[in-house]
């Protein structure tokens, strides 16, 4: 499988959070991750799926003006490439090759959620 871009944006909007984005099918599939990516194997963090972003947004950093969706400052917390392992509606498993984040992560839909809530888990 081929490597694709990923970016972790740190976002100071209404609430400080991180946006995890994976290049897939020509867009950035995106999740708001309030606590950021897990650092420890087995750690589970909430990831709320948000609308796809254009692939070029992987390079964005700066200020989103007031009145626009996501208004606030955006910085790149980490970026690099990922190797997809599984990509299905019930599981997305990737190997990150970033500057700070490396290793295998899995995204799974949150079992009891009716919204677009997922869990992101660092795995062996």
Secondary structure, 3 states (H helix, E strand, C coil): CCEEEEEEEEEECCCEEEEEEEEECCEEEEEEECCCCCCCCCCEEEEEEEEEEEHHHHHCCEEECCCCCCCEEEEEEEEEEEEEEEEECCEEEEEEEECCCEEEEEEEECCCCCCCEEEEEEEC
